[in-house]
């Protein structure tokens, strides 16, 4: 994909998007609603013509080819199964449109149904299947068409939470087994990180960061990525960084950067909620980077507890603590707290956007 752009009624939906999908790679386009990820996917599938830019597959320019000549398979959000056709007929639709002989088509359909564990369902109609089974039929239909690239348009959004996780595992296992190159569109961050070899974070039609999941989460390219990817606390904003790497947070305390992280281009300092330690006042007497505050409220979430804390300088801070067996000792609202923020857990955001040269 090189320089893809698309506008609707004079409003840019996608602006100069470029990236490369490797053979057998699982890539996710991730971003908020309206960021341009679905429009990008539909340009790759051939359902939307770009205003500029081009798409190549194995060095062949396919920008102007219709969808059925692109060697890509699109799994729609609503599965788009033909209600009047059986499972077997739905799965065999692509091969039939490509002119595959009947005997070869039957073998291909059975191969695809075996892959998604739907053998024995050949004569059922979509209305006779569960949501997860319908999705499997849709996956089998794409696989039976022998596409080189699989495009997924939020394929799990219609499933309940437990089934969604199960189908994610099944699809990833299938993708690894077949080594099929995949582009996945979603707004679910956890889903994207669990499935993907690489993430592309989009915002307002542009790419903000293109990197492995652990890099995007641990070293975000800019403030948008930092705040979009999970929860994040913005602790300080100062340019240039103080010479000693120390930020004065007023009554809350002081924040000291480690020596190797005092980059001159830094403007903002962030920390993830799960990377701070929280205890009643006095527990961290001999540690650096201990901030003072009070508990506003706590939220029990099963495997973890989320703490909403008001620091003494008026800043809000979110902490997330794993719950030990039997649960943790409850802290009353209003209790005075110490918040230890390890220097190694801080990440720094520079004053240059990703589309230029990030200083993070």
C-alpha positions as CSV (number, residue, x, y, z in Angstrom):
1,X,0.0,0.0,0.0
2,X,1.5,3.3,-1.1
3,X,0.1,6.8,-0.5
4,X,-3.6,5.7,-0.3
5,X,-6.0,8.6,0.1
6,X,-9.7,8.9,0.0
7,X,-12.2,11.7,0.6
8,X,-16.0,11.7,0.8
9,X,-17.8,15.0,0.0
10,X,-14.6,16.9,0.5
11,X,-13.8,15.3,3.9
12,X,-10.6,13.2,4.0
13,X,-11.3,9.7,5.3
14,X,-7.8,8.4,4.6
15,X,-4.7,10.5,4.0
16,X,-1.5,9.2,2.5
17,X,-1.5,5.8,4.1
18,X,1.4,3.5,3.3
19,X,2.5,0.1,4.7
20,X,3.7,-3.3,3.7
21,X,2.1,-6.7,4.7
22,X,4.6,-9.5,4.9
23,X,4.0,-13.1,3.8
24,X,2.2,-15.0,6.6
25,X,2.0,-11.8,8.8
26,X,-1.0,-10.9,10.9
27,X,-1.4,-7.1,10.9
28,X,-4.2,-5.1,12.7
29,X,-5.4,-1.7,11.8
30,X,-6.5,-0.2,15.1
31,X,-8.1,3.1,16.0
32,X,-11.3,4.9,17.2
33,X,-14.4,5.0,15.1
34,X,-14.0,7.2,12.0
35,X,-10.2,7.0,11.9
36,X,-10.2,5.5,8.4
37,X,-9.3,1.9,9.1
38,X,-12.4,0.4,7.4
39,X,-12.1,2.7,4.4
40,X,-8.5,1.5,4.1
41,X,-9.5,-2.1,4.2
42,X,-12.2,-1.6,1.6
43,X,-9.7,0.1,-0.7
44,X,-7.5,-3.0,-0.3
45,X,-10.5,-5.3,-1.1
46,X,-11.5,-3.2,-4.2
47,X,-14.9,-2.0,-2.9
48,X,-13.7,1.6,-2.7
49,X,-11.5,3.3,-5.3
50,X,-8.7,5.4,-3.9
51,X,-8.4,9.1,-5.0
52,X,-4.6,8.5,-5.1
53,X,-2.0,5.9,-4.3
54,X,-1.8,2.3,-5.3
55,X,-2.0,-1.3,-4.0
56,X,0.4,-4.1,-5.2
57,X,0.3,-7.8,-4.5
58,X,3.4,-9.8,-5.3
59,X,4.7,-6.8,-7.3
60,X,1.5,-6.7,-9.5
61,X,-0.5,-3.4,-9.4
62,X,-4.1,-4.4,-8.4
63,X,-5.4,-0.9,-7.7
64,X,-7.9,-0.9,-10.6
65,X,-8.8,-4.5,-10.4
66,X,-12.4,-5.5,-9.3
67,X,-12.7,-7.4,-6.0
68,X,-13.1,-10.8,-7.6
69,X,-9.8,-10.4,-9.5
70,X,-7.6,-9.4,-6.5
71,X,-6.8,-12.7,-4.8
72,X,-8.0,-11.4,-1.5
73,X,-10.8,-12.6,0.7
74,X,-12.9,-10.3,2.9
75,X,-14.7,-11.6,6.0
76,X,-17.5,-9.1,6.6
77,X,-18.6,-7.9,10.0
78,X,-22.1,-9.4,9.5
79,X,-20.7,-12.5,7.7
80,X,-22.9,-11.8,4.6
81,X,-24.0,-15.4,4.2
82,X,-26.6,-16.2,1.6
83,X,-29.7,-17.2,3.6
84,X,-31.2,-19.3,0.9
85,X,-28.1,-21.4,0.4
86,X,-26.8,-24.3,2.5
87,X,-23.5,-24.3,4.3
88,X,-21.9,-26.2,1.5
89,X,-23.3,-23.9,-1.2
90,X,-22.2,-20.8,0.7
91,X,-18.6,-22.1,1.1
92,X,-18.5,-23.2,-2.5
93,X,-19.8,-19.9,-3.9
94,X,-16.3,-18.4,-4.4
95,X,-14.8,-21.4,-6.2
96,X,-17.9,-21.7,-8.4
97,X,-17.6,-18.0,-9.4
98,X,-14.0,-18.7,-10.3
99,X,-15.0,-21.5,-12.6
100,X,-13.6,-24.3,-10.5
101,X,-14.7,-27.8,-11.8
102,X,-17.5,-29.4,-9.7
103,X,-15.4,-32.3,-8.4
104,X,-12.5,-30.1,-7.4
105,X,-15.0,-27.6,-5.9
106,X,-16.5,-30.3,-3.7
107,X,-13.0,-31.3,-2.4
108,X,-12.2,-27.7,-1.7
109,X,-15.4,-27.1,0.2
110,X,-14.9,-30.2,2.3
111,X,-11.3,-29.2,3.0
112,X,-12.5,-25.8,4.2
113,X,-15.3,-27.2,6.4
114,X,-12.9,-29.7,8.0
115,X,-10.5,-26.8,8.8
116,X,-13.2,-24.9,10.7
117,X,-14.7,-28.1,12.2
118,X,-18.1,-28.0,10.5
119,X,-18.1,-31.4,8.8
120,X,-21.6,-32.7,9.0
121,X,-23.2,-29.2,8.7
122,X,-23.1,-29.2,4.9
123,X,-26.9,-29.2,4.3
124,X,-27.9,-26.7,7.0
125,X,-29.0,-23.2,6.3
126,X,-27.4,-20.2,8.1
127,X,-30.6,-19.7,10.1
128,X,-30.0,-23.1,11.7
129,X,-26.6,-22.2,13.0
130,X,-25.3,-20.4,16.1
131,X,-23.4,-17.1,15.7
132,X,-20.1,-18.8,16.2
133,X,-21.0,-21.5,13.6
134,X,-22.0,-18.8,11.1
135,X,-18.7,-17.1,11.5
136,X,-16.9,-20.4,10.9
137,X,-18.9,-20.8,7.6
138,X,-17.8,-17.3,6.6
139,X,-14.2,-18.1,7.3
140,X,-14.5,-21.4,5.4
141,X,-16.0,-19.5,2.4
142,X,-13.0,-17.2,2.3
143,X,-10.5,-20.0,2.6
144,X,-12.2,-22.1,-0.1
145,X,-11.8,-19.2,-2.5
146,X,-8.0,-19.7,-2.2
147,X,-7.2,-16.1,-1.5
148,X,-3.6,-15.2,-0.8
149,X,-4.6,-12.4,1.7
150,X,-7.4,-12.5,4.3
151,X,-9.1,-9.2,5.2
152,X,-11.1,-9.2,8.5
153,X,-13.6,-6.3,9.1
154,X,-14.3,-6.5,12.9
155,X,-15.3,-10.1,12.6
156,X,-15.9,-10.8,16.3
157,X,-18.1,-7.7,17.1
158,X,-21.4,-9.7,16.9
159,X,-20.3,-12.4,19.3
160,X,-20.7,-12.5,23.1
161,X,-17.6,-12.0,25.2
162,X,-16.7,-15.7,25.9
163,X,-17.4,-16.8,22.3
164,X,-15.4,-13.9,21.0
165,X,-12.3,-15.0,22.8
166,X,-12.8,-18.6,21.7
167,X,-13.2,-17.6,18.0
168,X,-10.1,-15.3,18.2
169,X,-8.1,-18.3,19.4
170,X,-9.5,-20.5,16.6
171,X,-8.9,-17.9,13.9
172,X,-5.3,-17.3,15.1
173,X,-4.5,-21.0,15.2
174,X,-5.9,-21.4,11.7
175,X,-4.0,-18.4,10.4
176,X,-0.7,-19.8,11.8
177,X,-1.4,-23.2,10.4
178,X,-2.1,-21.9,6.9
179,X,0.4,-19.1,7.0
180,X,-2.1,-16.8,5.3
181,X,-1.3,-13.1,5.3
182,X,-4.0,-11.3,7.2
183,X,-5.1,-7.7,7.7
184,X,-7.6,-7.2,10.6
185,X,-9.6,-4.1,11.4
186,X,-10.8,-3.6,15.0
187,X,-11.2,-0.9,17.7
188,X,-10.7,-3.6,20.4
189,X,-7.1,-3.0,21.7
190,X,-6.8,-6.3,23.6
191,X,-8.1,-8.3,20.6
192,X,-5.6,-6.6,18.3
193,X,-2.6,-7.2,20.7
194,X,-3.5,-10.8,21.3
195,X,-3.8,-11.6,17.5
196,X,-1.3,-9.4,15.8
197,X,2.4,-9.6,14.8
198,X,2.2,-5.9,14.1
199,X,-0.2,-3.0,14.9
200,X,-0.9,0.1,12.8
201,X,-2.6,2.8,15.0
202,X,-4.7,5.2,12.9
203,X,-6.2,8.6,13.8
204,X,-8.1,11.0,11.6
205,X,-7.2,9.1,8.4
206,X,-3.4,8.9,9.1
207,X,-1.0,6.4,10.6
208,X,0.2,7.4,14.0
209,X,2.4,4.4,14.7
210,X,3.4,1.1,12.9
211,X,5.1,-1.4,15.2
212,X,4.9,-4.6,17.2
213,X,2.3,-4.6,19.9
214,X,4.8,-4.5,22.8
215,X,6.5,-1.4,21.2
216,X,3.2,0.4,20.6
217,X,2.1,-0.2,24.2
218,X,5.4,0.3,25.9
219,X,6.9,3.0,23.7
220,X,4.1,4.9,22.1
221,X,5.1,7.4,19.4
222,X,3.0,10.3,20.6
223,X,0.4,11.4,23.1
224,X,-2.5,10.1,21.0
225,X,-1.1,6.5,20.9
226,X,-0.2,6.7,24.6
227,X,-3.7,7.6,25.7
228,X,-5.5,5.4,23.1
229,X,-3.6,2.2,24.0
230,X,-5.1,1.2,27.3
231,X,-5.3,3.5,30.3
232,X,-2.5,5.9,30.9
233,X,-1.5,8.6,33.5
234,X,0.0,11.8,32.3
235,X,2.1,13.0,35.2
236,X,4.2,15.9,33.9
237,X,4.5,18.3,31.0
238,X,7.7,20.3,30.8
239,X,10.0,21.4,28.0
240,X,13.0,21.3,28.2
241,X,13.4,18.6,30.8
242,X,15.0,19.9,34.0
243,X,18.7,19.4,33.8
244,X,18.7,17.0,36.8
245,X,15.8,15.0,35.3
246,X,13.5,15.9,38.2
247,X,9.9,17.1,37.8
248,X,8.4,19.1,40.7
249,X,4.7,18.0,41.1
250,X,4.1,20.5,44.0
251,X,2.4,19.1,47.1
252,X,2.2,15.6,45.5
253,X,6.0,15.2,45.5
254,X,8.9,14.9,43.0
255,X,9.4,12.7,40.0
256,X,12.9,11.7,39.0
257,X,13.7,10.2,35.6
258,X,16.4,7.6,35.3
259,X,19.7,8.9,33.9
260,X,19.3,7.1,30.6
261,X,15.8,8.6,30.0
262,X,16.4,12.3,30.4
263,X,16.0,13.0,26.7
264,X,16.2,16.7,25.8
265,X,13.2,16.6,23.4
266,X,10.8,15.2,26.0
267,X,7.7,17.1,26.7
268,X,5.4,14.7,28.6
269,X,5.9,11.9,31.1
270,X,3.4,9.0,31.4
271,X,3.0,5.8,33.4
272,X,0.6,2.9,33.0
273,X,-1.8,2.2,35.9
274,X,-0.5,-1.4,36.4
275,X,3.0,-0.1,36.8
276,X,2.6,1.9,40.0
277,X,2.5,0.5,43.6
278,X,0.0,1.8,46.1
279,X,-0.1,1.5,49.9
280,X,-1.2,3.4,53.0
281,X,1.0,6.4,53.9
282,X,4.4,5.5,55.2
283,X,4.9,2.2,53.4
284,X,7.5,3.5,50.9
285,X,9.7,5.7,53.2
286,X,13.1,4.9,51.6
287,X,12.0,5.0,47.9
288,X,12.3,7.7,45.3
289,X,9.3,8.8,43.2
290,X,6.7,8.4,45.9
291,X,3.7,10.7,45.3
292,X,1.2,11.7,48.0
293,X,-2.6,11.5,47.5
294,X,-6.0,10.2,48.7
295,X,-8.2,7.4,47.5
296,X,-11.4,8.6,45.8
297,X,-12.9,5.2,45.0
298,X,-11.9,1.7,44.2
299,X,-13.5,-0.6,41.6
300,X,-13.4,-4.4,42.1
301,X,-12.9,-6.2,38.7
302,X,-12.3,-9.8,39.7
303,X,-8.7,-10.4,38.9
304,X,-7.7,-6.8,39.6
305,X,-8.9,-3.7,41.5
306,X,-8.8,-0.2,39.9
307,X,-8.0,2.6,42.3
308,X,-9.0,6.2,41.5
309,X,-6.6,8.5,43.4
310,X,-6.4,12.3,43.8
311,X,-2.9,13.5,44.2
312,X,-2.2,16.3,46.5
313,X,-1.5,18.7,43.6
314,X,-5.0,18.1,42.2
315,X,-4.1,15.6,39.5
316,X,-6.1,12.4,39.1
317,X,-4.1,9.1,38.9
318,X,-5.4,5.7,38.1
319,X,-3.8,2.6,39.6
320,X,-4.5,-1.1,38.8
321,X,-3.5,-3.8,41.3
322,X,-3.7,-7.6,40.9
323,X,-5.9,-9.2,43.5
324,X,-4.3,-12.0,45.5
325,X,-6.2,-15.2,46.3
326,X,-8.9,-14.4,48.8
327,X,-8.9,-10.7,47.7
328,X,-6.9,-7.7,49.0
329,X,-7.5,-5.7,52.1
330,X,-10.1,-3.0,51.4
331,X,-8.9,0.6,51.7
332,X,-11.6,3.1,52.6
333,X,-12.4,6.1,50.4
334,X,-10.5,9.1,51.6
335,X,-7.6,7.1,53.0
336,X,-4.2,8.8,52.6
337,X,-2.0,6.9,50.2
338,X,1.6,6.7,48.9
339,X,2.0,6.0,45.2
340,X,5.4,4.6,44.2
341,X,6.1,5.3,40.5
342,X,9.3,3.4,39.5
343,X,11.6,5.4,37.2
344,X,11.9,2.4,34.9
345,X,8.1,2.4,34.4
346,X,7.9,6.0,33.1
347,X,7.8,6.5,29.4
348,X,8.5,9.8,27.6
349,X,6.8,11.5,24.7
350,X,8.7,13.9,22.5
351,X,7.5,17.1,20.9
352,X,7.6,15.7,17.3
353,X,4.7,13.8,15.7
354,X,5.1,10.2,14.4
355,X,4.7,11.5,10.9
356,X,7.9,13.4,11.4
357,X,10.6,12.0,13.7
358,X,9.4,11.0,17.1
359,X,11.6,11.9,20.1
360,X,10.0,9.2,22.3
